[in-house]
Amino acid sequence: MSKKSQIIILSVVMFLWGISWISAKYISMHYAHVELAFWRFILVSISSLISLKLLGLKLEKFSLIGLWWITLGAISMSLSQFANFLGLEHGYAGFGSIVFNSTSPLFSFLLAVLFFGKKLNNREYIGLFIGAFGVMSIFRVWSMDMADIFNPSNIYFILNSITFALTTIFAQLASRYLNSATFSLGLGVVSSLLILPFCDNYKLFHIFSLDYIFWGHLIFNAAIAGGFGTTAYFFVVSKVGSDVASSYIFLTPLVSVVASYIVYGENIGFGVLFGAMFAMSAVYMLNSSKNR
């Protein structure tokens, strides 16, 4: 893959992911969360399948143990989706993007240490320390205001990060039995099936009565940013490595903060941005360390 193609694809993906937080907030405020998660996973599955065909990637047959890891991933991914919608309903889209992109990779790294017994080197210890400082700054721990630190949106955004990090662990475990393309598609399908029994029939089909603005946000969030964006990202990762791809992750919260200010008038304080800078520097350090 040429350097120019790499820059264009990753920049476009990060821009799509950044804007998707604006769409996620809109749809979370206008439709029931359980049914919303169901339809989002359906659209992600369809767009992922189309993207795989366009990129020439092959699906593998599901083994029983592969399906087991997909199911566990679907459970954690569904919980992540619910937490994200609840967080966006109560909080800022820009802030949610900062929290997710700053903390989820750190949680993923810590869970990998726990699950796989990974031994840390000095660079990784420093990265975790910087990340912890950044996260504490984002949540203004220094203020010692418990109501501010533990407000509902903060809790939901952290739960979103933790459960998504669990999904990445299950994806890594599943990689021994099936490729990432198969896991991603299976994740969307199984998540939909798991959520369906909890859906209310009236609410489930009420979505077809909603206006074009809602559908525009849903299709963009699920199909374009979710399905195409995620597939394209993992495609680039397979070509250039996670250390190179992860260096672009700084663009996502930046786009989200600017877009949330323009669309919703959200104002993210300097302290949060300061903490995000440290936390995401730690993310880059940890990801680049894996490839040394």
C-alpha positions in Angstrom: 0.0 0.0 0.0 1.4 3.4 -1.0 2.0 6.1 1.6 -0.5 8.4 -0.1 -3.3 5.7 0.0 -2.6 4.9 3.6 -2.9 8.6 4.6 -6.1 9.1 2.6 -7.9 6.0 3.9 -6.9 6.5 7.6 -7.7 10.2 7.5 -11.1 9.5 5.9 -11.9 6.7 8.5 -10.9 8.9 11.4 -13.1 11.7 10.1 -16.0 9.4 9.7 -15.6 8.0 13.2 -15.3 11.5 14.6 -18.6 12.7 12.9 -20.3 9.4 13.8 -20.4 10.6 17.5 -22.7 13.4 16.4 -25.0 11.0 14.6 -24.9 8.6 17.6 -26.1 11.3 19.9 -28.9 12.3 17.6 -30.3 8.8 17.1 -29.9 8.0 20.8 -32.2 10.9 21.7 -34.9 10.0 19.1 -35.4 6.2 19.4 -35.5 3.4 22.0 -32.0 2.1 22.8 -32.6 -1.6 22.6 -34.4 -1.5 19.3 -31.8 1.1 18.0 -28.9 -1.3 18.8 -30.7 -4.1 16.9 -31.1 -2.1 13.8 -27.6 -0.6 14.0 -26.1 -4.1 14.2 -28.2 -5.2 11.2 -26.9 -2.2 9.1 -23.3 -2.7 10.3 -23.5 -6.4 9.2 -24.9 -5.6 5.7 -22.4 -2.8 5.1 -19.5 -4.9 6.4 -20.4 -7.7 4.0 -20.5 -5.2 1.1 -17.2 -3.7 2.2 -15.5 -7.1 2.4 -16.6 -7.9 -1.1 -15.3 -4.6 -2.4 -11.9 -5.1 -0.7 -11.7 -8.7 -1.9 -11.5 -10.2 1.6 -12.7 -13.7 2.2 -15.0 -15.1 4.9 -14.1 -18.3 6.6 -16.4 -21.1 7.9 -17.5 -20.8 11.5 -16.0 -23.4 13.9 -17.8 -24.2 17.1 -15.1 -22.6 19.2 -14.9 -19.6 16.9 -18.7 -19.1 17.3 -18.2 -19.3 21.1 -15.8 -16.3 21.0 -18.1 -14.5 18.6 -21.0 -14.9 21.0 -19.0 -13.6 24.0 -17.8 -10.7 21.8 -21.4 -10.0 20.8 -22.5 -9.9 24.5 -19.8 -7.4 25.4 -20.4 -5.4 22.2 -24.1 -5.2 22.9 -23.4 -3.9 26.4 -21.0 -1.4 25.0 -23.6 -0.2 22.5 -26.2 0.3 25.3 -23.7 2.1 27.5 -22.7 4.4 24.7 -26.3 5.4 23.8 -27.1 6.1 27.5 -24.0 8.1 27.9 -24.8 10.2 24.8 -28.3 10.7 26.0 -27.0 12.2 29.2 -23.7 13.7 28.1 -21.7 15.4 25.4 -20.8 13.7 22.1 -17.3 15.3 22.0 -16.6 14.3 25.6 -17.8 10.8 24.9 -15.4 10.5 22.0 -12.5 11.8 24.1 -13.3 9.3 26.9 -13.7 6.3 24.5 -10.6 7.0 22.4 -8.5 7.7 25.4 -9.5 4.9 27.7 -10.6 2.0 25.6 -7.1 1.2 24.2 -5.7 1.5 27.8 -8.3 -1.0 29.1 -7.6 -3.3 26.1 -3.9 -3.3 27.0 -4.6 -4.0 30.7 -7.0 -6.8 29.9 -4.4 -8.3 27.5 -2.0 -8.3 30.4 -4.6 -10.1 32.5 -5.8 -12.6 29.9 -2.5 -13.4 28.2 0.1 -12.9 31.0 1.9 -10.3 29.0 5.1 -8.9 30.7 5.5 -5.1 30.5 8.6 -3.4 29.4 9.7 0.1 30.7 8.1 1.9 27.8 4.8 0.3 28.5 5.0 1.1 32.3 5.6 4.7 31.4 2.8 4.6 28.8 0.3 3.3 31.4 1.4 6.0 33.9 1.0 8.7 31.4 -2.4 7.2 30.4 -3.6 7.1 34.0 -2.6 10.7 34.5 -4.4 11.7 31.4 -7.6 9.9 32.3 -7.6 11.4 35.8 -7.3 14.8 34.2 -10.2 14.1 31.8 -12.5 13.3 34.7 -11.1 16.2 36.8 -10.2 13.9 39.7 -8.2 16.8 41.2 -11.4 18.7 41.9 -12.5 15.9 44.3 -16.1 16.6 43.4 -17.7 13.2 43.6 -20.9 14.4 41.9 -18.8 15.6 39.0 -16.6 12.6 38.8 -19.4 10.0 39.1 -22.1 11.6 37.0 -24.2 9.2 34.9 -22.6 10.1 31.5 -19.1 9.5 32.9 -20.1 6.1 34.2 -21.8 5.1 31.0 -18.8 6.2 28.8 -16.4 4.3 31.0 -18.6 1.2 30.8 -18.6 1.6 27.1 -14.8 1.6 27.0 -14.5 -1.4 29.3 -17.0 -3.6 27.5 -15.6 -2.6 24.1 -12.1 -3.5 25.4 -13.4 -6.9 26.3 -14.7 -7.3 22.7 -11.2 -6.7 21.4 -9.9 -9.4 23.7 -12.5 -11.9 22.4 -11.5 -10.8 18.9 -7.9 -11.7 19.6 -8.8 -15.0 21.1 -11.1 -15.7 18.1 -8.2 -14.9 15.7 -6.8 -18.4 16.3 -9.8 -19.9 14.6 -11.1 -17.3 12.1 -10.0 -14.1 10.5 -11.0 -10.6 11.6 -13.4 -10.1 8.6 -15.4 -13.2 9.7 -15.3 -12.2 13.3 -16.6 -8.7 12.5 -19.5 -9.9 10.4 -20.4 -12.6 12.9 -20.3 -10.1 15.7 -23.0 -8.0 14.0 -25.2 -10.9 13.2 -25.0 -12.6 16.6 -25.4 -9.3 18.4 -28.7 -8.7 16.5 -30.0 -12.1 17.4 -29.1 -11.7 21.0 -30.9 -8.3 21.2 -34.0 -9.3 19.3 -35.8 -11.2 22.1 -35.6 -8.0 24.2 -37.1 -5.8 21.6 -40.7 -4.5 21.8 -42.5 -5.3 18.5 -44.2 -1.8 18.3 -40.9 0.0 19.0 -39.0 -2.3 16.6 -41.1 -1.4 13.6 -41.8 2.2 14.7 -38.4 3.0 13.2 -39.9 3.0 9.7 -42.2 5.9 10.6 -39.2 8.2 11.6 -38.1 11.0 9.3 -35.3 11.1 6.8 -33.1 13.1 9.2 -33.1 10.2 11.7 -32.5 7.6 8.9 -29.6 9.7 7.5 -27.9 9.8 10.9 -28.5 6.0 11.4 -27.2 5.0 8.0 -24.2 7.2 8.3 -23.4 6.0 11.9 -24.0 2.3 11.2 -23.3 1.6 7.6 -20.8 4.2 6.5 -18.8 4.9 9.7 -19.5 1.6 11.4 -19.5 -1.0 8.6 -17.3 0.6 5.9 -15.1 2.6 8.3 -14.2 -0.3 10.5 -13.6 -2.7 7.7 -11.4 -0.2 5.9 -9.4 0.5 9.1 -8.7 -3.2 9.7 -7.8 -3.6 6.1 -5.1 -0.9 6.5 -3.9 -2.3 9.8 -3.3 -5.7 8.1 -1.1 -3.9 5.5 0.9 -1.3 7.6 0.5 -2.5 11.2 -1.4 -1.2 14.3 1.4 1.2 15.3 1.1 3.2 12.1 -2.7 3.1 12.0 -3.0 4.0 15.7 -1.1 7.2 15.2 -4.1 8.6 13.3 -6.5 8.0 16.2 -5.8 11.5 17.5 -7.9 12.8 14.6 -11.2 11.2 15.8 -11.8 13.1 19.1 -10.5 16.3 17.5 -13.1 16.0 14.8 -15.8 15.1 17.4 -15.0 18.0 19.6 -15.2 20.5 16.7 -18.3 18.9 15.2 -20.1 18.7 18.6 -19.4 22.4 19.2 -20.8 23.3 15.8 -23.9 21.1 15.9 -24.8 21.0 19.6 -23.0 24.0 21.0 -21.0 21.7 23.3 -18.0 23.3 25.0 -15.2 21.0 26.1 -13.0 22.5 28.8 -9.2 22.9 28.4 -8.6 20.5 31.2 -10.4 17.7 29.4 -8.4 18.4 26.2 -5.2 18.5 28.3 -5.9 15.1 29.8 -6.9 13.7 26.4 -3.5 14.7 25.0 -1.7 12.7 27.7 -4.0 9.7 27.5 -3.8 9.4 23.7 0.0 9.9 23.8 0.0 6.9 26.1 -2.2 5.0 23.6 0.4 5.6 20.8 3.3 4.6 23.1 1.6 1.3 24.0 0.6 0.5 20.4 4.0 1.3 19.0 5.7 -0.7 21.8 3.8 -3.9 20.6 5.6 -3.7 17.3 9.2 -3.1 18.6 
